[in-house]
């Protein structure tokens, strides 16, 4: 009878049973032992650690690149503002322009007739 045992055929219900057995083995901490890969545990743990570090470094690079892009945008805005202020300063630096603006705004301030005196 032993030599004439029928081979067990694979069924779809075996998938559910295998999943349940795997979950139970994971819960009991026996999954690696059941797969008989316990002698490779250090390599598996090291590989997991390396993948985790790779993911963390990738996230760090993404954060850094987003900060760089934000910094570039801010720098561009500040350069535009600097150029506008410089233009305004150049145009207001002319005495005639300043005198005209003061007259237009109704100010009584004029250019001094004599140099400023110093106090000692």
MODELLER restraints for C-alpha pairs under 7 A, 6 or more apart:
rsr = mdl.restraints
at = mdl.atoms
rsr.add(forms.Gaussian(group=physical.xy_distance, feature=features.Distance(at['CA:22:A'], at['CA:31:A']), mean=6.68, stdev=0.5))
rsr.add(forms.Gaussian(group=physical.xy_distance, feature=features.Distance(at['CA:25:A'], at['CA:31:A']), mean=4.75, stdev=0.5))
rsr.add(forms.Gaussian(group=physical.xy_distance, feature=features.Distance(at['CA:32:A'], at['CA:38:A']), mean=5.63, stdev=0.5))
rsr.add(forms.Gaussian(group=physical.xy_distance, feature=features.Distance(at['CA:92:A'], at['CA:98:A']), mean=5.90, stdev=0.5))
rsr.add(forms.Gaussian(group=physical.xy_distance, feature=features.Distance(at['CA:99:A'], at['CA:110:A']), mean=6.94, stdev=0.5))
